[in-house]
């Protein structure tokens, strides 16, 4: 054949460098899109290059199942380049078919993010290198040769380790707590509802003390068969009784607060333990956790580390006044007295109100009578009816 001359050409160069700018954000379990690696790929001045694929290798202490949805984010283009649902069996996340062109002497910037599923007290991190190999596949655009990237700036190739928080528990009064009002002697009266917010890991509660603030003739012994229910209506602690000596109950039952916010409702049977006249005296109480940091004993479910619940101040319900069941019936002033003709339909003779505002409980009205007190005979009135504004006002009578 013909003689061939071998000539030397200078091909492009590629290096990877740490972008910095990230710190340990100490994410909680359940946090989404936690950034843990920021880097750039630099092209030399000889030729433009194309990034075909890229991989990172898991190096944190969290297990593969603690992390999900690893995302390669283009800082340069401000868009996602793809999400890998989980680490592979060999602990890698890879993105192929990128075809990202970098001009001569220019760079392309990346971030790697992920969702934290669990892993309290462990770390999330990854490495762009495997030994001395940079896990970036890049090719020169002028000559078509694959180029071996190098690491610049003394960077190790690893991201910024993100320490997943250990468990925490915060208590607050829930919006569904009964408002300030009246209650009567009854079983399972709802007194307070709290939000228990667990972060980092589920929280195991082994002791919960609930304190009563009393006024008037009421005392702790008036609250018995007290229980704590979760938001699904399941009993998690109790029953326990209040006493004259201690205006409080302490539950030693163990229950698990899952990650997130869970509502817990406190109910008691209310009764007049020493025959005080609640109708004659103003007696009230509220139920609360005087100081969650000392009145709740808790540990992280995964780490078994002791926790100090927050806040270090009272989280109380609303005051409830003890009242008997009462109903006030009042004849109202409308309509005014006047003359009417016979043979009138749908005539409004009277209005009145039934008022349970000062009652300790709802009133169930099972019967009602109206007395005809005029001079006409009762046989002169036909089709007598009572209409209530609790129903829809869609008839001629309202």
Helices and strands as residue ranges (DSSP letters): E 14-18, E 34-43, E 49-58, G 64-66, E 67-74, E 79-84, E 92-95, E 100-102, E 107-116, E 123-124, E 126-127, E 129-130, E 133-134, E 136-140, E 146-147, E 150-151, E 162-163, E 168-173, E 181-183, E 186-199, E 203-215, G 220-222, E 223-230, E 235-240, E 248-251, E 255-257, E 260-270, E 284-289, H 292-295, E 296-300, E 306-307, E 315-316, E 320-322, E 328-331, E 352-355, G 378-380
